């Protein structure tokens, strides 16, 4: 006869279930104290029921913990047993809280597959979740991270096809709705920490010229300056490190009446960074509050017309058609000429190279030395919270 074996995972699950059952059996309802006091004074449950004006069955339910001690019941017990109503109410509250926590833990343990679908190790490393391997704690923390009561609410908001009040598109057909939703949620949390002015579309549009000059100068603190400029215009600009299976370069949406531009610095160079920023800025300026735009995320519904509008807006702002024509007409280009055009047009040399590569006017391996790497700065920005002080 071949004995059936269990995996270590099954054994651990069974052990946890047994532990919870023991904990629940050891939990003492306030009714235990009622019975102890009845035994002490020599009163039966039937007499207690008669003195309280309650059916005997209800008193038994009360003692067994099946019936909660309400405010009227607590005062009835005070009158009959001489023990303060506040004692019974506090005992009831403590018992129900402990019982709920054990039931919740039991319920969460059935949903660990949901937790395992997230890049938990990365989220712990980034400080988004507590640095523990206790799944119950991680489950509870993840629900609080998303501000949802259960995994069903998370699914309803981020995955179900019907339109959610909190999130206007479905991630059901993306590579990993779990990782993508976590990245987006982190951006919302970061945005809440930024003190911003009331949104002013005209002011934000006018500020883009100042931001372009910032892109050209690229001072060491350009990220902080960029966040402050955006904050003064009422836009929350946040930087969030990519999670595995969530290769998003940028996202734009309104959250609790606050426009958010969320960047990851995925492509790591200044030309991609600035094009992505101005592309996302275009969505805020040109498009509605109900739209959500996720860049480089396959499986979501894309409004191609709006994406092309944002591309054209960003491209024109960084380098006008006339400026681009002057560069093309000057070919073949030397490094000195690239620097000269960059100075004349107040546009980063890396942006010029990136545009020429994108238009296939030069090979992708030519001119990469002009493109500045920004990944370290993005990571630093992602790990700190910037506050608008003006």
C-alpha positions in Angstrom: 0.0 0.0 0.0 1.4 3.4 -1.1 1.1 6.1 1.5 -0.1 9.5 0.4 2.4 12.2 1.0 1.9 16.0 1.4 4.1 18.8 0.2 5.9 21.1 2.7 3.6 23.9 1.5 0.5 21.8 2.2 1.9 20.8 5.6 2.6 24.5 6.5 -1.0 25.4 5.4 -2.4 22.6 7.5 -0.3 23.7 10.5 -1.5 27.3 10.2 -5.1 26.2 10.0 -4.7 24.0 13.1 -3.0 27.0 14.9 -6.0 29.2 14.1 -8.5 26.6 15.2 -6.7 26.3 18.6 -6.5 30.1 18.9 -10.3 30.4 18.2 -11.1 27.7 20.7 -9.1 29.4 23.4 -10.8 32.7 22.8 -13.1 33.5 25.7 -16.4 35.4 25.0 -17.8 37.7 27.7 -20.5 35.0 28.3 -17.8 32.9 30.1 -17.6 35.7 32.7 -21.4 35.8 33.0 -21.5 32.1 33.6 -18.7 32.2 36.1 -20.5 35.0 38.0 -23.8 33.1 37.9 -22.0 30.0 39.4 -20.4 32.2 42.1 -23.7 33.7 43.2 -25.8 30.6 42.7 -28.1 32.0 40.0 -29.3 29.8 37.1 -29.5 31.0 33.5 -33.3 30.7 33.7 -33.4 33.1 36.6 -31.1 35.5 34.9 -33.4 35.4 31.8 -36.4 36.1 34.0 -34.7 39.0 35.8 -33.6 40.5 32.5 -36.9 40.0 30.8 -35.3 37.9 28.0 -36.0 34.4 26.7 -33.9 31.7 28.2 -32.6 30.7 24.8 -31.3 34.2 24.2 -29.4 34.1 27.5 -27.7 30.9 26.5 -26.8 32.4 23.1 -25.3 35.4 25.0 -23.2 33.1 27.2 -22.0 31.0 24.3 -20.9 34.1 22.4 -23.5 33.6 19.6 -25.4 36.7 20.7 -23.5 40.0 21.1 -23.7 42.2 24.2 -25.5 45.3 23.1 -25.8 48.6 25.0 -29.2 47.7 26.4 -28.0 44.2 27.4 -25.0 45.6 29.1 -27.1 47.9 31.3 -29.5 45.0 32.0 -26.5 42.9 33.2 -25.4 45.9 35.3 -28.8 46.1 37.1 -29.1 42.3 37.6 -25.5 41.3 38.4 -24.1 44.5 39.8 -21.2 44.7 37.3 -20.8 47.9 35.4 -22.2 48.1 31.8 -18.8 49.5 30.6 -17.1 46.3 31.7 -19.5 44.2 29.5 -19.2 46.5 26.5 -15.4 46.6 26.7 -15.2 42.8 27.0 -17.6 42.4 24.1 -15.6 44.8 22.0 -12.3 43.1 22.8 -13.7 39.6 22.1 -15.3 40.6 18.7 -12.1 42.3 17.6 -9.9 39.3 18.4 -12.5 36.9 16.8 -12.6 39.1 13.7 -8.8 39.2 13.4 -8.6 35.4 13.6 -11.4 35.0 11.0 -9.7 37.5 8.8 -6.4 35.7 9.0 -8.2 32.5 8.2 -9.8 34.1 5.2 -6.6 35.8 4.0 -4.7 32.5 4.1 -7.1 31.1 1.5 -6.0 34.0 -0.9 -2.3 33.7 -0.8 -2.3 33.0 -4.6 -3.3 36.7 -5.0 -0.3 37.8 -2.9 2.1 35.5 -4.8 1.1 37.2 -8.1 2.7 40.4 -7.0 6.5 41.1 -7.2 6.5 41.1 -3.4 10.3 40.8 -3.0 10.8 44.0 -5.0 8.1 45.8 -3.2 9.7 44.8 0.1 13.1 45.9 -1.2 11.7 49.3 -2.3 10.0 49.8 1.1 6.5 49.6 -0.3 5.7 46.6 2.0 7.1 45.6 5.4 10.3 43.6 5.3 8.8 40.4 6.5 8.1 36.9 5.0 5.0 36.4 7.1 2.3 36.1 4.4 -0.5 37.2 6.6 1.2 40.4 7.4 2.1 41.0 3.8 -1.5 40.3 2.7 -2.9 42.7 5.2 -0.3 45.3 4.2 -1.0 44.9 0.5 -4.7 45.5 1.1 -3.9 48.6 3.0 -1.4 49.6 0.3 -4.3 49.5 -2.2 -6.8 50.9 0.3 -9.3 48.1 -0.4 -11.2 45.9 2.0 -10.5 42.6 0.2 -9.0 41.1 -2.9 -12.5 41.2 -4.5 -12.4 45.0 -4.4 -8.9 45.0 -5.9 -10.2 42.8 -8.7 -13.3 44.9 -9.2 -11.2 48.1 -9.5 -8.3 47.0 -11.6 -9.3 44.0 -13.5 -13.1 43.7 -14.1 -14.2 44.9 -17.5 -16.9 47.2 -16.1 -15.8 50.8 -15.5 -14.7 51.4 -11.9 -15.2 54.7 -10.0 -11.6 54.6 -8.8 -9.8 53.4 -12.0 -11.3 54.0 -15.4 -9.6 51.2 -17.4 -9.2 47.5 -17.0 -5.8 45.8 -16.7 -7.3 42.4 -17.4 -5.4 41.8 -20.7 -2.0 43.2 -19.6 1.0 41.1 -19.0 0.7 41.5 -15.2 -2.3 43.5 -13.8 -0.9 42.9 -10.3 2.5 44.5 -10.9 1.1 47.3 -13.0 -1.6 48.1 -10.5 1.1 48.2 -7.7 3.2 50.6 -9.7 0.3 52.9 -10.4 -0.9 52.8 -6.8 2.5 53.7 -5.6 2.4 56.8 -7.8 -0.9 57.8 -6.2 0.6 57.4 -2.7 3.6 59.5 -3.7 1.3 62.2 -5.2 -0.6 62.5 -2.0 2.6 63.5 -0.2 3.2 66.5 -2.5 1.8 69.8 -1.6 0.6 71.4 -4.8 -1.3 74.5 -5.9 -4.7 74.5 -7.5 -4.4 73.2 -11.1 -4.0 76.0 -13.6 -3.9 74.7 -17.2 -2.8 78.1 -18.7 0.0 78.4 -16.1 1.2 74.9 -16.7 1.2 75.3 -20.5 3.2 78.6 -20.1 5.6 76.8 -17.7 6.6 74.3 -20.4 9.0 76.9 -21.9 10.8 77.2 -18.5 10.9 73.4 -18.3 12.4 73.1 -21.7 15.2 75.5 -20.6 15.6 73.3 -17.5 16.0 70.3 -19.8 18.7 72.1 -21.8 20.7 73.3 -18.7 20.3 70.0 -16.8 21.5 71.3 -13.4 22.3 68.7 -10.8 19.0 69.5 -9.0 16.9 69.6 -12.2 14.5 66.9 -10.9 13.6 68.9 -7.8 13.2 72.1 -9.9 11.0 70.2 -12.3 8.8 68.9 -9.5 8.5 72.3 -7.9 7.6 74.0 -11.2 4.9 71.4 -11.8 3.6 71.7 -8.2 3.2 75.5 -8.6 1.0 74.8 -11.6 -1.1 72.2 -9.7 0.5 69.0 -11.2 1.9 66.2 -9.1 5.0 64.9 -10.7 6.3 61.6 -9.2 9.1 59.2 -10.0 8.4 55.5 -9.4 10.9 52.7 -10.0 9.7 49.9 -12.4 8.6 46.6 -11.1 9.3 43.4 -12.9 6.5 42.7 -15.4 5.5 46.3 -15.2 7.7 48.0 -17.9 5.9 51.3 -17.9 7.7 54.4 -19.0 5.1 56.9 -17.9 1.4 57.4 -16.9 -1.0 60.3 -16.7 -4.3 60.5 -14.9 -6.4 62.5 -12.5 -6.6 61.1 -9.0 -8.9 62.8 -6.4 -9.0 65.9 -8.5 -5.2 66.1 -8.8 -3.4 65.6 -12.1 -0.5 63.1 -11.8 2.4 62.6 -14.1 4.2 59.4 -13.1 7.6 58.6 -14.7 9.9 55.6 -14.3 12.9 56.6 -16.3 12.6 53.2 -17.9 14.7 54.1 -21.0 17.3 55.8 -18.8 18.5 58.6 -21.1 17.6 62.3 -21.2 16.1 62.2 -24.7 13.5 59.5 -23.7 13.0 61.2 -20.3 12.1 64.6 -21.7 10.0 63.3 -24.6 8.0 61.2 -22.1 7.6 64.1 -19.7 6.3 66.5 -22.4 4.1 63.7 -23.9 2.5 63.2 -20.5 2.2 67.0 -20.0 0.3 67.1 -23.4 -2.3 64.6 -22.1 -3.0 66.9 -19.2 -3.2 70.0 -21.3 -5.1 68.5 -24.3 -7.2 65.7 -22.9 -9.9 65.1 -20.3 -9.9 64.4 -16.6 -11.5 61.0 -17.1 -8.8 59.6 -19.4 -6.0 57.4 -18.1 -2.8 57.1 -20.3 -0.3 54.2 -19.7 2.8 54.3 -21.9 4.3 51.1 -23.2 1.7 48.8 -21.6 0.3 46.2 -24.0 -3.2 45.0 -23.4 -4.9 48.2 -22.5 -7.2 50.2 -24.8 -5.3 52.9 -26.5 -6.8 56.1 -28.0 -4.4 56.3 -30.9 -5.5 59.7 -31.9 -4.8 61.2 -28.5 -1.5 59.4 -28.3 -0.5 60.9 -31.7 -1.6 64.3 -30.5 0.6 64.0 -27.4 3.6 62.8 -29.5 3.2 65.7 -31.9 3.0 68.2 -29.0 6.1 66.8 -27.3 8.1 66.6 -30.5 7.2 70.2 -31.6 8.0 71.6 -28.1 11.4 70.0 -28.0 12.3 70.7 -31.6 10.1 72.6 -34.1 9.7 71.5 -37.7 11.7 74.5 -38.8 14.6 73.7 -36.4 14.5 70.0 -37.5 14.7 71.1 -41.1 17.7 73.3 -40.4 19.5 70.3 -38.8 18.6 67.9 -41.7 19.7 70.4 -44.3 23.1 70.8 -42.6 24.0 67.1 -43.1 26.5 65.6 -42.8 26.7 66.6 -39.2 29.7 66.9 -37.0 29.8 66.8 -33.2 30.6 70.5 -33.2 27.5 71.2 -35.4 25.3 69.1 -33.0 26.5 71.2 -30.1 25.9 74.4 -32.0 22.3 73.5 -32.9 21.7 72.4 -29.3 22.8 75.8 -28.1 20.9 77.7 -30.8 17.6 75.9 -30.2 18.1 75.5 -26.4 17.5 71.8 -26.8 19.6 69.0 -25.3 22.0 67.5 -27.9 20.8 64.0 -26.9 17.2 65.0 -27.8 18.4 66.1 -31.3 20.2 62.7 -31.7 17.2 60.8 -30.5 14.9 62.6 -33.0 17.3 61.9 -35.9 17.5 58.2 -34.8 13.7 58.0 -34.5 13.3 59.4 -38.0 15.9 56.9 -39.2 18.0 59.8 -40.5 21.0 58.3 -38.7 21.7 54.8 -37.4 20.8 54.0 -33.8 24.5 53.4 -32.9 25.5 56.9 -34.1 25.6 59.8 -31.6 24.7 57.9 -28.5 27.5 59.7 -26.6 25.3 62.9 -26.7 22.6 61.1 -24.7 22.9 61.6 -20.9 22.1 58.6 -18.6 19.7 59.5 -15.8 18.8 56.2 -14.2 20.7 57.0 -10.9 18.9 60.4 -10.6 15.5 58.7 -11.2 16.1 56.1 -8.6 17.1 58.8 -6.1 14.0 60.8 -6.9 11.8 57.7 -6.6 13.1 57.1 -3.1 12.4 60.5 -1.7 9.4 62.7 -1.4 9.5 66.2 -2.8 7.3 68.9 -1.4 6.2 72.1 -3.0 7.3 75.0 -0.8 6.0 78.0 -2.8 
